[in-house]
Amino acid sequence: MVAVIKVAGQQFKVEKDQTLYVPHVEGKAGDKVDLEVLLVDADGKLSAGPSVKAKVKAEIVDQVKGDTVIAYKQKRRKGFHKKKGHRTAYTKIKVTSIA
């Protein structure tokens, strides 16, 4: 069984026991979360939109940060330069059931 879920405006195609990184979701490691289901494929039978009855349950494995992204600006011959960076927060989840 395959499902398409929506987390923080992004869509992911998931299967049971799959581990993936999603945008930051509140919670601690070990917490259970229910995810919004957009589409389900159960043995060739598709259901989408309001007719979806399935629920996707996941467990938070860890809260992690992504790689450093650096934004650098400079104007030539003016002595102006600005350097900023950030690390995006992600949540590592494991899909426990699609039912």
N, C-alpha and C positions, 0 to 999 in steps of 0.2 A: 504494500500500500504506500502510495506517494501522496504528499500533500504540499501545497504552496501556502506558506504562512507570511504574515506581515508583522515586522518588528520595526518600530520607529521609522515608518515610511519606506522601508526597504523590504523587498520580497525575497524569500528563500525557498528553494525546493528541498524538502526534507524527507527522510525515511526513518524508520525506527532504529534506535541505537546509533544514530549519526551524531557526531560532534562537530560544532561549528562556532565561529566567532560572529557575534551580532553587535550592533551598536549598544551602548551601555543600557542595561536593565537594572533597576533597583533591586537589591537583595544581597544576601551573603551566600557563600559557598554552601551547598547542601539544600538551599531553598527550592521549593517547587513553584513553577510558574505555568499558567495557562496562556497559550498563544492564539492570536486571531487567525482563523483559517479562511482562506479565500477560495481554494479549490482542492478537491480530493479525487484521486484516481484509485478506485477499489476494484481490482481485477477487470479493468477495461470499462468500468462504469464511472463516468465523470459526473460530478455534481459541483456546481459553482454558484456563487451569489448567496441569496437568502435561503436556498434549499440545502445548504451544507449543514449536516447534523453532526459531523465529526468534531472531535476535540483533540487538540495536540497538547500533550503535557510534556514539560521539559524540566530538567534539573540544572541549576546553576553550578558549574564546576569551579569557575574562578573568575575574578575580575582582573583584567590585564590592560596594559597600555600598548599602543601601536608604536611603530618606529617614529623617530623624530622627523618632523617636517619643518624645513627652514624657509622662511620668506626673507629675501634679501633685496633691498632697494638701494640704488645709488644713482647720483646725478654726476656726470663727468665734469671735471674741472671746477666743481663748486665746493668740494670738501664734504658733501652730504652723503652719508650712508646710514642705513638702518637695518638691523638684523633682529628678527624675532623668530621664535620657534615654538612648537607645541607637540604634544603627544596625545593622540585621540584615545579615549577610553573605550574598551570593548569588553564584552561579557562572553565567556566561553560557556556554552550550554550543551547538554546532551539530551537528545529527544528520547524520552522514556516510553511513550505510547502514542499511537494514533488510533483513536476509536470513535 
